Amino acid sequence: MSVFRSLHAWLTLERFDAGVRAWAGSALLLFLRLYVGWQFFASGLEKLRDWNAALALFHQEYHVPVLPPTLAAYVGTFGELTFPALLFVGFGTRAAALGLFAVNAMAVISYPLLFTLDCPAAINDHKYWAIGIATIFCFGGGEVSLDAWLRHRANGGCKAHRWPRVAGTR
């Protein structure tokens, strides 16, 4: 009976399929963390390159609710630089994703002209980033993250990760 089970597992590529399922999601999450994180990190770097222009934008264009413009510039730039850095290495991934989601939402709320521009890509980018950030929040950083490394280390040491075993195979 075990010969037939092994043959079936080999013919249907179950072992390969289990490995793909285990790591493909992690690869997608890594891509999302790097792609979405870079969009915000680049924006934060741009603000640092010309701080006076960034302050002028917050005083004249962006209307952040509740916060004074100068404080909003500092908080926004901090969020655009800190949360992506955490996403890049996968540390505190869900918290970083939640923070970046707030930065994205505040960018949309504070710049109402996004909805009136002739180019729909302006608001669509924010929607795509929100979907990516929500995916990261829901699934975490994946296996290629500092969070996963710390979790594996806490669960009995840092061992090489093995492909998942399929019933009936050795």
Protein Blocks (a to p, Z undefined) as FASTA:
>chain_A
ZZmmmmmmmmnommmmmmmmmmmmmmmmmmmmmmmmmmmmmmmmmmmmmmmlmmmmmmmm
pccehiafklmmmmmmmmmmmmmmmmmnopaklmmmmmmmmmmmmmmmmmmmlmmpmblk
lmmmmmmmmmmmmmmmmnonojbbfklmmmmmmnopaadddddddehiZZ
